[in-house]
Each structure stands twice: as C-alpha cells, then as structure tokens.
Amino acid sequence: MDIIILFTSYYFATKADTMLTKELVPHKLMATPPELSDVCGLCIRVHPNVVGMVLSLLKVHKMSHSGIFYYEKGIPCQRYEA
C-alpha cells in the first residue's frame, strides 16, 4: 500500500513534483482519488519507505500539504499517522 500526500493547491503539488524529481526521490504526481476529491485535484504518491524523507523535504522547501493517506485503489483511504 502506498502513501498519497494531498496539497492545499495545484501550485504546491506541481512544486513538490519538481522538487522531488530534482532530488531523485521516486514518486508519482497523480489525480487525487475521488474519495478525497474535496481537496486539490493533484497529489503525490510515494512508497512508505520514503515518506519521512519526502515530508522533511517539503518542510525544508516550505511547502504545505493538506493530508497524508494510505492508498490502494479500490480500498477506502485511511489517514497516515507518522
């Protein structure tokens, strides 16, 4: 099961995508799943092994997120607790 990080705006989602690409962190920019569609339409999907590094990089680069969830298609999303 992967982790998805939701953002407060498209701006932060695309900025995070650019930053993670530059830092060579494996991730995927994707549409926010329909069950979480009340937030920005983009999110970043990462493997649980790198979520700590991603959150640290977001903090260093002053990028806010609006939620972190475990995600697997077809299974209800559950909030990620660090």
PyMOL Python script that loads the backbone (N, CA, C, O; Angstrom):
from pymol import cmd

cmd.read_pdbstr("""\
ATOM      1  N   MET A   1       0.849  -1.176   0.000  1.00  0.00           N
ATOM      2  CA  MET A   1       0.000   0.000   0.000  1.00  0.00           C
ATOM      3  C   MET A   1       0.896   1.241   0.000  1.00  0.00           C
ATOM      4  O   MET A   1       1.819   1.344   0.807  1.00  0.00           O
ATOM      5  N   ASP A   2       0.625   2.163  -0.889  1.00  0.00           N
ATOM      6  CA  ASP A   2       1.409   3.390  -0.992  1.00  0.00           C
ATOM      7  C   ASP A   2       0.825   4.489  -0.116  1.00  0.00           C
ATOM      8  O   ASP A   2      -0.220   4.321   0.513  1.00  0.00           O
ATOM      9  N   ILE A   3       1.522   5.613  -0.091  1.00  0.00           N
ATOM     10  CA  ILE A   3       1.102   6.796   0.651  1.00  0.00           C
ATOM     11  C   ILE A   3       0.809   7.888  -0.366  1.00  0.00           C
ATOM     12  O   ILE A   3       1.571   8.070  -1.316  1.00  0.00           O
ATOM     13  N   ILE A   4      -0.290   8.619  -0.176  1.00  0.00           N
ATOM     14  CA  ILE A   4      -0.533   9.792  -1.009  1.00  0.00           C
ATOM     15  C   ILE A   4      -0.506  11.025  -0.117  1.00  0.00           C
ATOM     16  O   ILE A   4      -1.016  11.025   1.003  1.00  0.00           O
ATOM     17  N   ILE A   5       0.099  12.065  -0.648  1.00  0.00           N
ATOM     18  CA  ILE A   5       0.208  13.344   0.055  1.00  0.00           C
ATOM     19  C   ILE A   5      -0.618  14.349  -0.727  1.00  0.00           C
ATOM     20  O   ILE A   5      -0.346  14.622  -1.896  1.00  0.00           O
ATOM     21  N   LEU A   6      -1.625  14.894  -0.072  1.00  0.00           N
ATOM     22  CA  LEU A   6      -2.524  15.865  -0.690  1.00  0.00           C
ATOM     23  C   LEU A   6      -2.001  17.271  -0.429  1.00  0.00           C
ATOM     24  O   LEU A   6      -1.308  17.519   0.558  1.00  0.00           O
ATOM     25  N   PHE A   7      -2.341  18.175  -1.322  1.00  0.00           N
ATOM     26  CA  PHE A   7      -1.840  19.546  -1.216  1.00  0.00           C
ATOM     27  C   PHE A   7      -2.968  20.559  -1.152  1.00  0.00           C
ATOM     28  O   PHE A   7      -4.100  20.284  -1.550  1.00  0.00           O
ATOM     29  N   THR A   8      -2.635  21.725  -0.646  1.00  0.00           N
ATOM     30  CA  THR A   8      -3.615  22.794  -0.499  1.00  0.00           C
ATOM     31  C   THR A   8      -3.898  23.487  -1.825  1.00  0.00           C
ATOM     32  O   THR A   8      -4.897  24.195  -1.951  1.00  0.00           O
ATOM     33  N   SER A   9      -3.024  23.289  -2.822  1.00  0.00           N
ATOM     34  CA  SER A   9      -3.230  23.919  -4.125  1.00  0.00           C
ATOM     35  C   SER A   9      -2.444  23.174  -5.198  1.00  0.00           C
ATOM     36  O   SER A   9      -1.516  22.422  -4.903  1.00  0.00           O
ATOM     37  N   TYR A  10      -2.841  23.402  -6.457  1.00  0.00           N
ATOM     38  CA  TYR A  10      -2.085  22.849  -7.578  1.00  0.00           C
ATOM     39  C   TYR A  10      -0.650  23.354  -7.548  1.00  0.00           C
ATOM     40  O   TYR A  10       0.279  22.625  -7.894  1.00  0.00           O
ATOM     41  N   TYR A  11      -0.472  24.602  -7.133  1.00  0.00           N
ATOM     42  CA  TYR A  11       0.863  25.202  -7.084  1.00  0.00           C
ATOM     43  C   TYR A  11       1.804  24.351  -6.237  1.00  0.00           C
ATOM     44  O   TYR A  11       2.899  24.013  -6.686  1.00  0.00           O
ATOM     45  N   PHE A  12       1.395  24.000  -5.022  1.00  0.00           N
ATOM     46  CA  PHE A  12       2.258  23.210  -4.146  1.00  0.00           C
ATOM     47  C   PHE A  12       2.454  21.795  -4.690  1.00  0.00           C
ATOM     48  O   PHE A  12       3.538  21.230  -4.546  1.00  0.00           O
ATOM     49  N   ALA A  13       1.436  21.217  -5.305  1.00  0.00           N
ATOM     50  CA  ALA A  13       1.564  19.867  -5.852  1.00  0.00           C
ATOM     51  C   ALA A  13       2.594  19.830  -6.981  1.00  0.00           C
ATOM     52  O   ALA A  13       3.444  18.940  -7.017  1.00  0.00           O
ATOM     53  N   THR A  14       2.522  20.779  -7.888  1.00  0.00           N
ATOM     54  CA  THR A  14       3.480  20.789  -9.003  1.00  0.00           C
ATOM     55  C   THR A  14       4.871  21.205  -8.545  1.00  0.00           C
ATOM     56  O   THR A  14       5.872  20.724  -9.077  1.00  0.00           O
ATOM     57  N   LYS A  15       4.938  22.101  -7.554  1.00  0.00           N
ATOM     58  CA  LYS A  15       6.235  22.495  -6.998  1.00  0.00           C
ATOM     59  C   LYS A  15       6.888  21.296  -6.297  1.00  0.00           C
ATOM     60  O   LYS A  15       8.093  21.081  -6.427  1.00  0.00           O
ATOM     61  N   ALA A  16       6.100  20.526  -5.562  1.00  0.00           N
ATOM     62  CA  ALA A  16       6.617  19.330  -4.892  1.00  0.00           C
ATOM     63  C   ALA A  16       7.088  18.306  -5.915  1.00  0.00           C
ATOM     64  O   ALA A  16       8.130  17.678  -5.723  1.00  0.00           O
ATOM     65  N   ASP A  17       6.345  18.130  -6.991  1.00  0.00           N
ATOM     66  CA  ASP A  17       6.738  17.206  -8.055  1.00  0.00           C
ATOM     67  C   ASP A  17       8.092  17.607  -8.637  1.00  0.00           C
ATOM     68  O   ASP A  17       8.969  16.760  -8.810  1.00  0.00           O
ATOM     69  N   THR A  18       8.264  18.876  -8.935  1.00  0.00           N
ATOM     70  CA  THR A  18       9.531  19.373  -9.487  1.00  0.00           C
ATOM     71  C   THR A  18      10.676  19.154  -8.507  1.00  0.00           C
ATOM     72  O   THR A  18      11.749  18.690  -8.893  1.00  0.00           O
ATOM     73  N   MET A  19      10.449  19.488  -7.243  1.00  0.00           N
ATOM     74  CA  MET A  19      11.485  19.347  -6.217  1.00  0.00           C
ATOM     75  C   MET A  19      11.865  17.881  -6.011  1.00  0.00           C
ATOM     76  O   MET A  19      13.050  17.563  -5.918  1.00  0.00           O
ATOM     77  N   LEU A  20      10.876  16.982  -5.937  1.00  0.00           N
ATOM     78  CA  LEU A  20      11.168  15.563  -5.721  1.00  0.00           C
ATOM     79  C   LEU A  20      11.888  14.961  -6.930  1.00  0.00           C
ATOM     80  O   LEU A  20      12.742  14.090  -6.768  1.00  0.00           O
ATOM     81  N   THR A  21      11.554  15.410  -8.123  1.00  0.00           N
ATOM     82  CA  THR A  21      12.254  14.955  -9.320  1.00  0.00           C
ATOM     83  C   THR A  21      13.716  15.388  -9.266  1.00  0.00           C
ATOM     84  O   THR A  21      14.620  14.604  -9.556  1.00  0.00           O
ATOM     85  N   LYS A  22      13.932  16.641  -8.892  1.00  0.00           N
ATOM     86  CA  LYS A  22      15.294  17.173  -8.798  1.00  0.00           C
ATOM     87  C   LYS A  22      16.105  16.432  -7.732  1.00  0.00           C
ATOM     88  O   LYS A  22      17.307  16.225  -7.897  1.00  0.00           O
ATOM     89  N   GLU A  23      15.446  16.033  -6.638  1.00  0.00           N
ATOM     90  CA  GLU A  23      16.116  15.320  -5.535  1.00  0.00           C
ATOM     91  C   GLU A  23      16.205  13.812  -5.794  1.00  0.00           C
ATOM     92  O   GLU A  23      16.720  13.069  -4.957  1.00  0.00           O
ATOM     93  N   LEU A  24      15.706  13.360  -6.951  1.00  0.00           N
ATOM     94  CA  LEU A  24      15.725  11.943  -7.348  1.00  0.00           C
ATOM     95  C   LEU A  24      14.948  11.043  -6.390  1.00  0.00           C
ATOM     96  O   LEU A  24      15.325   9.893  -6.165  1.00  0.00           O
ATOM     97  N   VAL A  25      13.870  11.567  -5.832  1.00  0.00           N
ATOM     98  CA  VAL A  25      13.016  10.789  -4.938  1.00  0.00           C
ATOM     99  C   VAL A  25      11.916  10.137  -5.786  1.00  0.00           C
ATOM    100  O   VAL A  25      11.184  10.838  -6.485  1.00  0.00           O
ATOM    101  N   PRO A  26      11.792   8.819  -5.731  1.00  0.00           N
ATOM    102  CA  PRO A  26      10.754   8.159  -6.521  1.00  0.00           C
ATOM    103  C   PRO A  26       9.361   8.574  -6.035  1.00  0.00           C
ATOM    104  O   PRO A  26       9.056   8.498  -4.845  1.00  0.00           O
ATOM    105  N   HIS A  27       8.533   9.009  -6.969  1.00  0.00           N
ATOM    106  CA  HIS A  27       7.183   9.472  -6.656  1.00  0.00           C
ATOM    107  C   HIS A  27       6.373   9.528  -7.937  1.00  0.00           C
ATOM    108  O   HIS A  27       6.900   9.329  -9.032  1.00  0.00           O
ATOM    109  N   LYS A  28       5.090   9.801  -7.787  1.00  0.00           N
ATOM    110  CA  LYS A  28       4.228   9.971  -8.951  1.00  0.00           C
ATOM    111  C   LYS A  28       3.233  11.084  -8.652  1.00  0.00           C
ATOM    112  O   LYS A  28       2.531  11.043  -7.642  1.00  0.00           O
ATOM    113  N   LEU A  29       3.176  12.069  -9.523  1.00  0.00           N
ATOM    114  CA  LEU A  29       2.144  13.103  -9.455  1.00  0.00           C
ATOM    115  C   LEU A  29       0.902  12.502 -10.092  1.00  0.00           C
ATOM    116  O   LEU A  29       0.963  11.992 -11.210  1.00  0.00           O
ATOM    117  N   MET A  30      -0.227  12.559  -9.388  1.00  0.00           N
ATOM    118  CA  MET A  30      -1.439  11.928  -9.910  1.00  0.00           C
ATOM    119  C   MET A  30      -2.676  12.707  -9.497  1.00  0.00           C
ATOM    120  O   MET A  30      -2.622  13.576  -8.626  1.00  0.00           O
ATOM    121  N   ALA A  31      -3.784  12.384 -10.134  1.00  0.00           N
ATOM    122  CA  ALA A  31      -5.059  12.987  -9.751  1.00  0.00           C
ATOM    123  C   ALA A  31      -5.447  12.471  -8.371  1.00  0.00           C
ATOM    124  O   ALA A  31      -5.229  11.304  -8.045  1.00  0.00           O
ATOM    125  N   THR A  32      -6.021  13.354  -7.571  1.00  0.00           N
ATOM    126  CA  THR A  32      -6.491  12.945  -6.247  1.00  0.00           C
ATOM    127  C   THR A  32      -7.626  11.939  -6.413  1.00  0.00           C
ATOM    128  O   THR A  32      -8.533  12.160  -7.215  1.00  0.00           O
ATOM    129  N   PRO A  33      -7.585  10.833  -5.663  1.00  0.00           N
ATOM    130  CA  PRO A  33      -8.654   9.835  -5.772  1.00  0.00           C
ATOM    131  C   PRO A  33     -10.027  10.451  -5.487  1.00  0.00           C
ATOM    132  O   PRO A  33     -10.136  11.362  -4.667  1.00  0.00           O
ATOM    133  N   PRO A  34     -11.066   9.963  -6.156  1.00  0.00           N
ATOM    134  CA  PRO A  34     -12.406  10.536  -6.000  1.00  0.00           C
ATOM    135  C   PRO A  34     -12.908  10.573  -4.550  1.00  0.00           C
ATOM    136  O   PRO A  34     -13.639  11.488  -4.173  1.00  0.00           O
ATOM    137  N   GLU A  35     -12.523   9.595  -3.748  1.00  0.00           N
ATOM    138  CA  GLU A  35     -12.991   9.574  -2.358  1.00  0.00           C
ATOM    139  C   GLU A  35     -12.386  10.704  -1.515  1.00  0.00           C
ATOM    140  O   GLU A  35     -12.832  10.946  -0.393  1.00  0.00           O
ATOM    141  N   LEU A  36     -11.384  11.387  -2.044  1.00  0.00           N
ATOM    142  CA  LEU A  36     -10.764  12.525  -1.358  1.00  0.00           C
ATOM    143  C   LEU A  36     -10.866  13.783  -2.211  1.00  0.00           C
ATOM    144  O   LEU A  36     -10.024  14.675  -2.101  1.00  0.00           O
ATOM    145  N   SER A  37     -11.869  13.860  -3.043  1.00  0.00           N
ATOM    146  CA  SER A  37     -11.951  14.920  -4.044  1.00  0.00           C
ATOM    147  C   SER A  37     -12.304  16.296  -3.501  1.00  0.00           C
ATOM    148  O   SER A  37     -12.378  17.248  -4.278  1.00  0.00           O
ATOM    149  N   ASP A  38     -12.525  16.441  -2.193  1.00  0.00           N
ATOM    150  CA  ASP A  38     -12.857  17.762  -1.638  1.00  0.00           C
ATOM    151  C   ASP A  38     -11.623  18.642  -1.439  1.00  0.00           C
ATOM    152  O   ASP A  38     -11.730  19.764  -0.944  1.00  0.00           O
ATOM    153  N   VAL A  39     -10.469  18.138  -1.820  1.00  0.00           N
ATOM    154  CA  VAL A  39      -9.225  18.908  -1.713  1.00  0.00           C
ATOM    155  C   VAL A  39      -8.661  19.138  -3.116  1.00  0.00           C
ATOM    156  O   VAL A  39      -9.318  18.810  -4.104  1.00  0.00           O
ATOM    157  N   CYS A  40      -7.475  19.687  -3.214  1.00  0.00           N
ATOM    158  CA  CYS A  40      -6.813  19.933  -4.504  1.00  0.00           C
ATOM    159  C   CYS A  40      -6.895  18.693  -5.398  1.00  0.00           C
ATOM    160  O   CYS A  40      -6.909  17.568  -4.900  1.00  0.00           O
ATOM    161  N   GLY A  41      -6.947  18.894  -6.689  1.00  0.00           N
ATOM    162  CA  GLY A  41      -7.093  17.798  -7.642  1.00  0.00           C
ATOM    163  C   GLY A  41      -5.841  17.002  -7.917  1.00  0.00           C
ATOM    164  O   GLY A  41      -5.890  16.024  -8.664  1.00  0.00           O
ATOM    165  N   LEU A  42      -4.694  17.397  -7.324  1.00  0.00           N
ATOM    166  CA  LEU A  42      -3.440  16.673  -7.534  1.00  0.00           C
ATOM    167  C   LEU A  42      -2.866  16.207  -6.208  1.00  0.00           C
ATOM    168  O   LEU A  42      -3.061  16.837  -5.169  1.00  0.00           O
ATOM    169  N   CYS A  43      -2.154  15.088  -6.268  1.00  0.00           N
ATOM    170  CA  CYS A  43      -1.457  14.592  -5.082  1.00  0.00           C
ATOM    171  C   CYS A  43      -0.176  13.903  -5.539  1.00  0.00           C
ATOM    172  O   CYS A  43       0.030  13.666  -6.729  1.00  0.00           O
ATOM    173  N   ILE A  44       0.661  13.595  -4.587  1.00  0.00           N
ATOM    174  CA  ILE A  44       1.917  12.878  -4.837  1.00  0.00           C
ATOM    175  C   ILE A  44       1.783  11.497  -4.196  1.00  0.00           C
ATOM    176  O   ILE A  44       1.380  11.369  -3.040  1.00  0.00           O
ATOM    177  N   ARG A  45       2.129  10.469  -4.971  1.00  0.00           N
ATOM    178  CA  ARG A  45       2.098   9.097  -4.454  1.00  0.00           C
ATOM    179  C   ARG A  45       3.532   8.641  -4.227  1.00  0.00           C
ATOM    180  O   ARG A  45       4.374   8.748  -5.119  1.00  0.00           O
ATOM    181  N   VAL A  46       3.810   8.127  -3.018  1.00  0.00           N
ATOM    182  CA  VAL A  46       5.159   7.661  -2.676  1.00  0.00           C
ATOM    183  C   VAL A  46       5.077   6.321  -1.960  1.00  0.00           C
ATOM    184  O   VAL A  46       4.032   5.940  -1.434  1.00  0.00           O
ATOM    185  N   HIS A  47       6.183   5.628  -1.952  1.00  0.00           N
ATOM    186  CA  HIS A  47       6.301   4.367  -1.209  1.00  0.00           C
ATOM    187  C   HIS A  47       6.486   4.706   0.265  1.00  0.00           C
ATOM    188  O   HIS A  47       7.124   5.709   0.585  1.00  0.00           O
ATOM    189  N   PRO A  48       5.944   3.895   1.167  1.00  0.00           N
ATOM    190  CA  PRO A  48       6.105   4.172   2.608  1.00  0.00           C
ATOM    191  C   PRO A  48       7.549   4.322   3.072  1.00  0.00           C
ATOM    192  O   PRO A  48       7.804   5.012   4.060  1.00  0.00           O
ATOM    193  N   ASN A  49       8.500   3.692   2.381  1.00  0.00           N
ATOM    194  CA  ASN A  49       9.911   3.784   2.773  1.00  0.00           C
ATOM    195  C   ASN A  49      10.490   5.181   2.610  1.00  0.00           C
ATOM    196  O   ASN A  49      11.487   5.505   3.255  1.00  0.00           O
ATOM    197  N   VAL A  50       9.892   6.021   1.763  1.00  0.00           N
ATOM    198  CA  VAL A  50      10.447   7.353   1.526  1.00  0.00           C
ATOM    199  C   VAL A  50       9.572   8.484   2.066  1.00  0.00           C
ATOM    200  O   VAL A  50       9.915   9.654   1.900  1.00  0.00           O
ATOM    201  N   VAL A  51       8.455   8.157   2.705  1.00  0.00           N
ATOM    202  CA  VAL A  51       7.534   9.211   3.151  1.00  0.00           C
ATOM    203  C   VAL A  51       8.202  10.160   4.151  1.00  0.00           C
ATOM    204  O   VAL A  51       7.956  11.365   4.101  1.00  0.00           O
ATOM    205  N   GLY A  52       9.031   9.650   5.047  1.00  0.00           N
ATOM    206  CA  GLY A  52       9.731  10.511   6.007  1.00  0.00           C
ATOM    207  C   GLY A  52      10.641  11.509   5.315  1.00  0.00           C
ATOM    208  O   GLY A  52      10.667  12.687   5.671  1.00  0.00           O
ATOM    209  N   MET A  53      11.385  11.039   4.329  1.00  0.00           N
ATOM    210  CA  MET A  53      12.273  11.915   3.567  1.00  0.00           C
ATOM    211  C   MET A  53      11.458  12.963   2.805  1.00  0.00           C
ATOM    212  O   MET A  53      11.836  14.134   2.764  1.00  0.00           O
ATOM    213  N   VAL A  54      10.351  12.549   2.207  1.00  0.00           N
ATOM    214  CA  VAL A  54       9.510  13.483   1.456  1.00  0.00           C
ATOM    215  C   VAL A  54       8.961  14.570   2.376  1.00  0.00           C
ATOM    216  O   VAL A  54       8.987  15.749   2.024  1.00  0.00           O
ATOM    217  N   LEU A  55       8.469  14.187   3.536  1.00  0.00           N
ATOM    218  CA  LEU A  55       7.923  15.172   4.479  1.00  0.00           C
ATOM    219  C   LEU A  55       9.003  16.144   4.947  1.00  0.00           C
ATOM    220  O   LEU A  55       8.741  17.336   5.109  1.00  0.00           O
ATOM    221  N   SER A  56      10.211  15.640   5.161  1.00  0.00           N
ATOM    222  CA  SER A  56      11.328  16.525   5.547  1.00  0.00           C
ATOM    223  C   SER A  56      11.644  17.512   4.431  1.00  0.00           C
ATOM    224  O   SER A  56      11.853  18.697   4.691  1.00  0.00           O
ATOM    225  N   LEU A  57      11.680  17.033   3.197  1.00  0.00           N
ATOM    226  CA  LEU A  57      11.972  17.917   2.067  1.00  0.00           C
ATOM    227  C   LEU A  57      10.872  18.969   1.888  1.00  0.00           C
ATOM    228  O   LEU A  57      11.164  20.127   1.589  1.00  0.00           O
ATOM    229  N   LEU A  58       9.627  18.573   2.068  1.00  0.00           N
ATOM    230  CA  LEU A  58       8.534  19.539   1.962  1.00  0.00           C
ATOM    231  C   LEU A  58       8.692  20.639   3.013  1.00  0.00           C
ATOM    232  O   LEU A  58       8.473  21.817   2.731  1.00  0.00           O
ATOM    233  N   LYS A  59       9.070  20.242   4.214  1.00  0.00           N
ATOM    234  CA  LYS A  59       9.255  21.222   5.289  1.00  0.00           C
ATOM    235  C   LYS A  59      10.405  22.175   4.966  1.00  0.00           C
ATOM    236  O   LYS A  59      10.267  23.389   5.120  1.00  0.00           O
ATOM    237  N   VAL A  60      11.525  21.635   4.524  1.00  0.00           N
ATOM    238  CA  VAL A  60      12.694  22.446   4.176  1.00  0.00           C
ATOM    239  C   VAL A  60      12.349  23.448   3.073  1.00  0.00           C
ATOM    240  O   VAL A  60      12.801  24.592   3.104  1.00  0.00           O
ATOM    241  N   HIS A  61      11.544  23.009   2.095  1.00  0.00           N
ATOM    242  CA  HIS A  61      11.183  23.858   0.960  1.00  0.00           C
ATOM    243  C   HIS A  61       9.904  24.670   1.203  1.00  0.00           C
ATOM    244  O   HIS A  61       9.381  25.315   0.294  1.00  0.00           O
ATOM    245  N   LYS A  62       9.411  24.623   2.452  1.00  0.00           N
ATOM    246  CA  LYS A  62       8.246  25.414   2.874  1.00  0.00           C
ATOM    247  C   LYS A  62       7.023  25.172   1.990  1.00  0.00           C
ATOM    248  O   LYS A  62       6.381  26.110   1.517  1.00  0.00           O
ATOM    249  N   MET A  63       6.718  23.895   1.779  1.00  0.00           N
ATOM    250  CA  MET A  63       5.537  23.500   1.014  1.00  0.00           C
ATOM    251  C   MET A  63       4.539  22.831   1.949  1.00  0.00           C
ATOM    252  O   MET A  63       4.875  21.877   2.651  1.00  0.00           O
ATOM    253  N   SER A  64       3.327  23.331   1.951  1.00  0.00           N
ATOM    254  CA  SER A  64       2.319  22.759   2.852  1.00  0.00           C
ATOM    255  C   SER A  64       1.532  21.655   2.149  1.00  0.00           C
ATOM    256  O   SER A  64       1.367  21.664   0.929  1.00  0.00           O
ATOM    257  N   HIS A  65       1.063  20.730   2.932  1.00  0.00           N
ATOM    258  CA  HIS A  65       0.182  19.684   2.422  1.00  0.00           C
ATOM    259  C   HIS A  65      -1.102  19.708   3.241  1.00  0.00           C
ATOM    260  O   HIS A  65      -1.142  20.280   4.331  1.00  0.00           O
ATOM    261  N   SER A  66      -2.145  19.087   2.714  1.00  0.00           N
ATOM    262  CA  SER A  66      -3.426  19.119   3.416  1.00  0.00           C
ATOM    263  C   SER A  66      -3.832  17.768   3.971  1.00  0.00           C
ATOM    264  O   SER A  66      -4.913  17.638   4.547  1.00  0.00           O
ATOM    265  N   GLY A  67      -2.998  16.773   3.811  1.00  0.00           N
ATOM    266  CA  GLY A  67      -3.305  15.464   4.376  1.00  0.00           C
ATOM    267  C   GLY A  67      -2.411  14.387   3.796  1.00  0.00           C
ATOM    268  O   GLY A  67      -1.861  14.526   2.704  1.00  0.00           O
ATOM    269  N   ILE A  68      -2.281  13.309   4.556  1.00  0.00           N
ATOM    270  CA  ILE A  68      -1.474  12.166   4.136  1.00  0.00           C
ATOM    271  C   ILE A  68      -2.316  10.919   4.407  1.00  0.00           C
ATOM    272  O   ILE A  68      -2.858  10.746   5.499  1.00  0.00           O
ATOM    273  N   PHE A  69      -2.416  10.053   3.395  1.00  0.00           N
ATOM    274  CA  PHE A  69      -3.274   8.883   3.495  1.00  0.00           C
ATOM    275  C   PHE A  69      -2.585   7.649   2.931  1.00  0.00           C
ATOM    276  O   PHE A  69      -1.773   7.736   2.009  1.00  0.00           O
ATOM    277  N   TYR A  70      -2.931   6.486   3.511  1.00  0.00           N
ATOM    278  CA  TYR A  70      -2.567   5.220   2.882  1.00  0.00           C
ATOM    279  C   TYR A  70      -3.499   5.080   1.691  1.00  0.00           C
ATOM    280  O   TYR A  70      -4.673   5.441   1.768  1.00  0.00           O
ATOM    281  N   TYR A  71      -2.973   4.552   0.583  1.00  0.00           N
ATOM    282  CA  TYR A  71      -3.809   4.442  -0.601  1.00  0.00           C
ATOM    283  C   TYR A  71      -3.519   3.182  -1.401  1.00  0.00           C
ATOM    284  O   TYR A  71      -2.373   2.843  -1.696  1.00  0.00           O
ATOM    285  N   GLU A  72      -4.599   2.513  -1.735  1.00  0.00           N
ATOM    286  CA  GLU A  72      -4.573   1.426  -2.706  1.00  0.00           C
ATOM    287  C   GLU A  72      -5.914   1.471  -3.411  1.00  0.00           C
ATOM    288  O   GLU A  72      -6.962   1.496  -2.766  1.00  0.00           O
ATOM    289  N   LYS A  73      -5.883   1.481  -4.724  1.00  0.00           N
ATOM    290  CA  LYS A  73      -7.105   1.610  -5.500  1.00  0.00           C
ATOM    291  C   LYS A  73      -8.133   0.561  -5.084  1.00  0.00           C
ATOM    292  O   LYS A  73      -7.827  -0.625  -4.965  1.00  0.00           O
ATOM    293  N   GLY A  74      -9.356   1.033  -4.867  1.00  0.00           N
ATOM    294  CA  GLY A  74     -10.442   0.136  -4.509  1.00  0.00           C
ATOM    295  C   GLY A  74     -10.598  -0.099  -3.017  1.00  0.00           C
ATOM    296  O   GLY A  74     -11.559  -0.742  -2.594  1.00  0.00           O
ATOM    297  N   ILE A  75      -9.677   0.404  -2.215  1.00  0.00           N
ATOM    298  CA  ILE A  75      -9.735   0.253  -0.763  1.00  0.00           C
ATOM    299  C   ILE A  75      -9.919   1.631  -0.158  1.00  0.00           C
ATOM    300  O   ILE A  75      -9.223   2.564  -0.560  1.00  0.00           O
ATOM    301  N   PRO A  76     -10.842   1.799   0.805  1.00  0.00           N
ATOM    302  CA  PRO A  76     -11.033   3.132   1.404  1.00  0.00           C
ATOM    303  C   PRO A  76      -9.730   3.694   1.981  1.00  0.00           C
ATOM    304  O   PRO A  76      -8.966   2.980   2.630  1.00  0.00           O
ATOM    305  N   CYS A  77      -9.493   4.973   1.736  1.00  0.00           N
ATOM    306  CA  CYS A  77      -8.285   5.638   2.233  1.00  0.00           C
ATOM    307  C   CYS A  77      -8.346   5.795   3.741  1.00  0.00           C
ATOM    308  O   CYS A  77      -9.392   6.101   4.313  1.00  0.00           O
ATOM    309  N   GLN A  78      -7.204   5.579   4.366  1.00  0.00           N
ATOM    310  CA  GLN A  78      -7.083   5.793   5.812  1.00  0.00           C
ATOM    311  C   GLN A  78      -5.974   6.790   6.046  1.00  0.00           C
ATOM    312  O   GLN A  78      -4.941   6.760   5.377  1.00  0.00           O
ATOM    313  N   ARG A  79      -6.199   7.692   7.020  1.00  0.00           N
ATOM    314  CA  ARG A  79      -5.212   8.725   7.327  1.00  0.00           C
ATOM    315  C   ARG A  79      -3.918   8.086   7.800  1.00  0.00           C
ATOM    316  O   ARG A  79      -3.924   7.142   8.591  1.00  0.00           O
ATOM    317  N   TYR A  80      -2.805   8.620   7.299  1.00  0.00           N
ATOM    318  CA  TYR A  80      -1.460   8.159   7.682  1.00  0.00           C
ATOM    319  C   TYR A  80      -1.062   8.853   8.980  1.00  0.00           C
ATOM    320  O   TYR A  80      -1.203  10.068   9.113  1.00  0.00           O
ATOM    321  N   GLU A  81      -0.576   8.087   9.915  1.00  0.00           N
ATOM    322  CA  GLU A  81      -0.074   8.616  11.179  1.00  0.00           C
ATOM    323  C   GLU A  81       1.409   8.297  11.271  1.00  0.00           C
ATOM    324  O   GLU A  81       1.801   7.130  11.266  1.00  0.00           O
ATOM    325  N   ALA A  82       2.233   9.338  11.353  1.00  0.00           N
ATOM    326  CA  ALA A  82       3.688   9.133  11.409  1.00  0.00           C
ATOM    327  C   ALA A  82       4.135   8.595  12.742  1.00  0.00           C
ATOM    328  O   ALA A  82       5.327   8.369  12.949  1.00  0.00           O
TER     329      ALA A  82
END
""", "prot")
cmd.dss("prot")
cmd.show_as("cartoon", "prot")
cmd.util.cbc("prot")
cmd.orient("prot")
